Amino acid sequence: MSSNNSGRNRTLVPEAKQGLSRLKTEVASEVGLSDYENQDKGNLSSRQNGSVGGYMVKHMIESYEQGLK
């Protein structure tokens, strides 16, 4: 049985790509990963890469909640 991953890792809002990239760089520096943009992500631990993604989600949720107020 083959899996269909055609919908994964697809940019749903192309205009947001630059903003997400900037957020990723900011978050990476917050967690102590300087020059994250140019780093080989394969040389980082799962914990390091996961921290960046986790903090990105946290920032996005906080931003959304502020917009609700």
ZIRAVEN-V375044 format. One record per backbone hydrogen bond with DSSP energy under -1.0 kcal/mol. CO is the residue of the C=O (numbers start at 1). NH is the residue of the N-H. If there is no record, write none. Layout:
BEGIN
co:CO nh:NH
co:CO nh:NH
END
This chain:
BEGIN
co:5 nh:8
co:13 nh:16
co:14 nh:17
co:16 nh:20
co:17 nh:21
co:18 nh:22
co:19 nh:23
co:20 nh:24
co:21 nh:25
co:22 nh:26
co:23 nh:27
co:24 nh:28
co:25 nh:29
co:26 nh:30
co:27 nh:31
co:28 nh:33
co:29 nh:32
co:40 nh:43
co:41 nh:44
co:45 nh:49
co:46 nh:50
co:47 nh:51
co:48 nh:52
co:49 nh:53
co:50 nh:54
co:51 nh:55
co:52 nh:56
co:53 nh:57
co:54 nh:58
co:55 nh:59
co:56 nh:60
co:57 nh:61
co:58 nh:62
co:59 nh:63
co:60 nh:64
co:61 nh:65
co:62 nh:66
co:63 nh:67
END
